[in-house]
Every structure is written in C-alpha cells, then in structure tokens.
C-alpha cells in the first residue's frame, strides 16, 4: 500500500479504538499514529524506496512542526504532557534509541526488519520510555501497516530475523484495493476526528 493509505488507515484505526478524551491527547495521539503508520517504509533498497524514505522524513518533520506551532499559538499543554513523567535525559535516550532502530532498518531490504514484530516492539519500547500514553497509538498504527502489507503480493518478514515472508497476495501496492482503503481510511479518519472534537466542545 502507498504511504498516504497507510497513514489514513493507521490514524483512523488508532483514534477509533482509543477515543482520546482531550485535545492534547487527540493531537499527540494522531501525530504519533501518523508516525507509526509510515515508519516501516523508510527501509531502502532501490531508488523508489529511497524517494519514499525522503517523503516519509518530510511527513515526520511536518508533523513535528505542526505540533510545535499549535502548542506555541494555543498553549494546549502539549509540552507539559510530554514531559510530565519524563526527564530530558530520558527523552534524549529514547529518541536516540528510536533513531538507531530506524537507522538499522533503513539499511535492510524492504519489508524485512521494519515490517516485523521485533521492530514494532523495539520502537514501541522507545516511545514508552518518555510517554507511555502514546504507545497504543503507535502500536495500533504500526500493526495496521503490517496488516495492509500482508494483503500485497510481496511478503513481509514478520518474524525477523527468520527469513520466511508472509502474505496472502490478493492485491498490488497501488491498485484498486489501495484506493479503496485510502478512501475508507480518509473518510473514517475525518469522521472520527470530527466526532471527537464535537464531544470535547459539548463537554466543556
């Protein structure tokens, strides 16, 4: 599946299942889910996947910038929420470990390490070091990525380093099924977000 499809489905699934109750949790949860939904595709091996990695990096940078701008303008307490149970040293350590896992995964073949349960567990552990509340958002989005790619013809090394690849091979990465998931994920994501925002406003 394409990156925008993974993001639409991953964010929609996490918000639908976890139902954040506050605006800071909604923003941080959706941002974390967006990262979790696309991080697997930074693995390289061809010029096409290198371009995809650059696109994903751009998306991640955009998410961070948007969160910073929202916090600076509306003062929603996002920074306090992030740092409430953490120290600067723990955040730095967690980020360094997260980037180390990604750096290793970027050098592995596509749909190998970063499409495995091992990588998911390591990345969720890094997220959990400084903000456990965000682990479910990341985990659901990451799992949705694996589930969608499981439908493709090219298999995933879900049990890496075990080399066997798994898939049911019923669609291609950019065909009709991809467009269907993109449409459904986008509509669901917008609908759930609107419902959550409406609920927050009415309960004020």
N, C-alpha and C positions, 0 to 999 in steps of 0.2 A: 504494500500500500504506500501511497505517497505521504510526505510529511504532513501536509495540511489535513489529510484524512486522519492520520494518527492523532494529531492534536485535537481535532474536533471531537473524535470519539473518546479520547483519553480524558479531556476536561469534562465532557458531558457525563461520562461514567462516574468520575470521582465526585462531582457535585451532586449528582442524582443519588448516589449511595450514601454520601456522608452528610449532606444537608447542612452546610455551615450556617451558624446562627447569628454571626456578627459580620459587619462589613470588613474589618481587618482579616478575619478568618477566610471570608469569601475571596478577597484579593490575593492573600498569600497562598491559599489552597489552590485557586485556579492557576496562579503563576507556577506553583510547584508541580501541579499536574501537567501543565504545558511542557515543562522541562522533562518530566518523567516520560511523557508520551513520545518524545522525539529523540531522546538522548541515545537510544540504541543505534540510530542510523549515522552516528559520527564515525563508525568503522569504515576504513578506506580499503581500497584495492584496485580502484580504477579512477579515471578522470571524472566519470559521472558521480561516483560516490564521494570524491574529493569536493566536487561542487556542492553536493548535498551536505557535506560536513560544514562547508562555509556558510550555507544557508541556515543550517541549524545554529551555528555560532551566532549569526546575526539575529536570529529569533531570540536566543537566550539573552543576548545583550539588550535587545529591545525590551524584553520583559523586565529586566533589572532597572532599566532607565524609567520605564513607565511606573514601576512601584516607587522609585525614589521621587519622581515628580509628584505622584499622588500624595505621598507622605508629606512632602515639602509644602504642598498647596493646601491640603485639607487637614493635616495633622491628625491622622486616624490612629496614631499609636502603633504603627507597624514596627518601628524600630524597637520600642519598648517591648512589644510582644516577642520579637525575635530574640532580644537579649534578656528576657525575664528569667530564664532558667539557665543562662549561659554566661561564660566569660569570654573576653576577646580571644584569649589563648585557645579555648575550646572551639570557637568558631573558625579561627585560622587553621587549627589542626584538622577539623572536619572538612573544610574547603580544600586543603592540601591533599587529604586522602581521596576526596571525591575526584579531584583533578588527576591524581595519579592513576586511579582506576580508569578514568576516561582516556588518559594518555596511553595506557596499555591497550585498551580496547580499540583505540583508533588505529593501531598498527596490526590488528588481527583481521582475518578475512571477514567479509560481510556476512552477517547472520551467524557468527560464531560466538565468541565470548560475550559480546554486548547483547546478544539475544539469548542469554542463558539465565537460569535461576540463580546461579552463582553470582553473576554480575548484579542482578537485581538485589540480592541480599546484601552485597557489599555496599552498593550505592545507598540503599535504604538505611544501612547502619551509619553511614556518614551523615545523612540527613538527620537521623535520630540523635546524633551526638549533641547538636545545638538546638533542635526544636522537634521533639517527639510528635507534637501535634500534626506536623506536616508529613510524617511517614506514610500514613494511609493514603493521602492524596497522591504522593509519588508512587507508592506501590500499586495502587489501582491503575494509574495511567501507564505505568511500565508493563503491567500484566496485560493491559488492553493492547499494547503494541505487539507483544508476543502472540496474543490470540489472533489478531488480524493477520500477521505474517504467517501464522500457521495455516491459513487458507491458501497461501500462494504456492506456486509450483516449486520454488526453490526452498528447501527445508532449512530449519534452524537447529543449531547445536544446543538444544535446551539444557542438556546435562553436561555441558562443557566442564572439563577437557575431553569427555567422551566424544568421539568424532562423529558418531551417527547423527544424521539430520532427520528432523521430523516435520512432516507437513501432510495435509490431505489433498493438496494440489488441485483445487477446484477453480482457481482464478489466477489472473496475472496481476502485477503490481499496479497497473494503471488502466484497467479495463472497466467494464460496466459495473462490476461488484464494487470496485474502488469508488466510483462516482456515486453509487447508491449509499455506501457507508458515509461518504463525505456529506451528502445531502442530509441524511438522517441525523448524523452526529452534529452538524451545524444547527439544524432546527431544534434538536433536543437541548443542545448547549445554550442556545439563546432563550428557549422556553424556560429551562430550569433556572437560569440566571435571573430572568425577569420575575419568576415566581418567588425566588429567594429575596430579591430586593424589595418586592412588594410586601412580603411578610415582615421584613425588617422595618419598613416605613410604618406599617399599620400597628406594629407592636411597640412603637416608641411612646 
